[in-house]
Amino acid sequence: MIQMILAGMLLVLLLLGLLLHRWNLERIYRRLSELSSGVSRDELYQKIAIDHGANFSAMVFSSWVAFFVAFAYYLLPPSIPLLLRFGFLIAESYGLAIFAISVTVLASVLILASRGFPVWLRLSDIYSIYPMPLNQKKLCFVPVMLLWVSSWFSIYNSISYPYVNWMLEVLAGLLLLLALILLFIPVFKEVGR
């Protein structure tokens, strides 16, 4: 039950972060349209986009992929009875590794495909309108580490199923929550301005 509450909180926070990002874009557009009436929303994004560098972009991409992989692992232990019923062997014959590779490829394709979505839904480009100092850019490494630990807690519970350690499940969920908050820090900071 706690796991589903935390999973729901994660989804709500993800949606809230995306909506706040959209709100930030709209606020910038309104301010600029008061100064100049000839700017469209698409042109606005291209004109205000900041290139933070290839290393930072790769870290952001890795962070979002790691988030989706850790979230999938977090949802795995309660799903094991259903998966076993349909013949999926998760903990046997490299099932967890195949699961990780599948989710990683799926998350990577989703994030790459999101470049065709509206600007506010592009997770890999979410930071391009926010000026970020070097110290804040270095913080993008922290979510990857938190998500890695969260994944290991969930993998342990998947392997030891049905003897799930609920403390590890709660810790895995809290680490996911903290990582998601860290991923949206530039968006939350801009709302306060």
Buried (B, 14 or more C-beta within 10 A) or exposed (E): EEBEEBBEBBEEBBEBBBEBBBBBBEEBBEEBBEEEEEBEBEEBBEEBEEEBEEEBBEBBBBBBBBBBBBBBBBBBBBBBEEBEEEEBEBBEEEBBEEBBEEBBEBBBEBBEEBEEEEBBBBBBBBBBBBEBEEEBBEBBEBBBEBBBBBBBBBBBBBBEBEEBBEEBBBBBBBBBBBBBEBBBBBBBEBEEE
